[in-house]
Amino acid sequence: MLNFIIPLIGRFHPLIVHLPIGFILMALLLMYYPKKDKIQFLPAIETALLWSCITAVLACISGLLLYTSEGYAFSTVQNHLILGLATALICLLLFFQVKKCKTINTPKIHLNSALLGLFLMLTGHLGGSLTHGEDYLIEVLPEQVQSAFGYTGYEEFDPIALDENHWEEALFYEDVIQPIFNQNCRSCHNQKNSKGGLLLTSKETILKGGKNGPVISGSSWEKSELHHRMTLPLDHEDHMPPKEKKQPKKEELELVKYWLASGAPFEKNLAMAGVTEELVEPFFIKSEVSIYPKVELTSVGTEKLSNVRDKGFFIEPLIKESSLLKVSCINFPDFNEKDLELLQDISQNIVFLDLSRTKVNDQVFESLIDFENLTILKLNNTHITGTGFEHLHKCTHLIQLHLTETEVNLLNLNLLNGHPKLKKVFAYKTPASKEEAHKHEFTFEVMFGNFELPVLPTDSITF
C-alpha cells in the first residue's frame, strides 16, 4: 500500500541536491570574501557549513533511494555516488575544523575548502550528465573544442529504412520495431540505464519485462503495458517516453501496435506478418533524383576559378566538392556574347549559367554549343528574340530555359520543339505571352505567368 514512499523520496533528489550546493557555495564565498578581517563572518560560515552537511546527507539518502527504485545500473551512477558521499564527508570535516579553530586561515582549512569546491563541481557535473546526457555542456561548443576534449558524441542509431521494391522481405522486429525502440526508448532502457528494470535492446530482455512484470501481453495487444504506456496522454505521469524526451511518430506507433496485435513476432518478415504497404510507405528510402547530368569531370583548380572571378563572374561549385559549376554575370552587366570565350576552358563543367541583365543577343546561342552539360540557362531581361534557338538542341542536357522580359515570340519558341531534354520554358512578359499560345503545340511546358487568383466573396466585404 505504501510502496510508493521510497520511490517518491528518491524522485525528490534533483530538488534536494540543490540545497547543499547553495549552502556550500555560500560558505566558500564568505570564507574567501576579499576582506582582511573575516572574524565577523565566522558565525555565518559555521551555519552555512552545518546546513551544507545536513542537506548533503539528505541528498545522499534520496540519491540512494532513487538509484535503487529507478533501476539505474551501478556502473552508471557509481562515480556520482562516490563523489557525492566524499563531498558530504569533506563538508563535515571542514565544519568541525572551522568550529574548533575559530579561524579560516590555516593550511588544512584552505586545503579542505579547495577539495570541497573541486568535489562539488565534479559531483554536479556527473549528476548533470545523468539527467541531461554526457554531452550537455560540451555539445554547444565549437567542433574543434569538442575534439580537444575527446568528445565523439552518443551512439547513433539508424532510423527505419526500407527498400521500396523489396520491403516485404524486411524482418518485422529487427528492421522495423527495434529501430523504433532504439530511436525513442533506448536512452532510458539500455544496459547502463535500465529504468524500471526494463531493457528494450533484444528479444530476450523485451520478453523478460521489467520490475512490474511483462510489457507484452500474450492474450491481447491492448493489454500490453508497452503499448499502454506509449499511447497515454503526453502529460500523463506514466507516459513513455517522458514528454521531455524524443517522441515516436504516429506511423511508428501504428507499427508497434500492429506488431503487438500480430503476436509480437521476432522472426517473421513483413509479408509473413501481413503488413500492408500503406503502413510502411512512410519509411521507404527516398532517393533524390538530380536534374543535373551524372558525368565524370576533372574538378576546376582553385587558381583557374580565381582567374574567372577576377574577370567579373560569380562562380561556385554546384554543391560542396563538386566538379559541376554555377556561373552568374550578376556582377558583369557589360557581358556580351563575345565574353563567353572567357568561359571556354571550363565550359564542360558549367551546368547553371545566368546571363540575365547582360548585353547578349541571339548570337550567343551558337557559342553555347560548347556548353554540352548546360542544364539551366537564364536569359532574363536581355535583348534576345529567339532567333538561333535551334542551336540549343546541341545542349542535350538543357532542362530549363528562362526568358522573362525578353523579345521572344511564339514563332521562335517553336524552334525549341523536339529538344531532347527541355522540360520548362519561362516566358513571362514576352511577346509570346501576349500571343495566342493555344494555336501552338510544344514538346515542353511553357510558363507565361499572368496567373490570376479567383475572387472570393470575402474580398468584397468592407470593414
Salt bridges, closest charged atoms under 4 A:
GLU46 OE1 - LYS99 NZ 3.98
GLU46 OE2 - LYS102 NZ 3.27
GLU70 OE2 - ARG11 NE 2.90
GLU169 OE2 - HIS166 ND1 3.68
GLU225 OE2 - ARG229 NE 2.94
GLU267 OE2 - LYS203 NZ 3.17
ASP334 OD1 - LYS359 NZ 3.29
GLU436 OE1 - LYS439 NZ 2.61
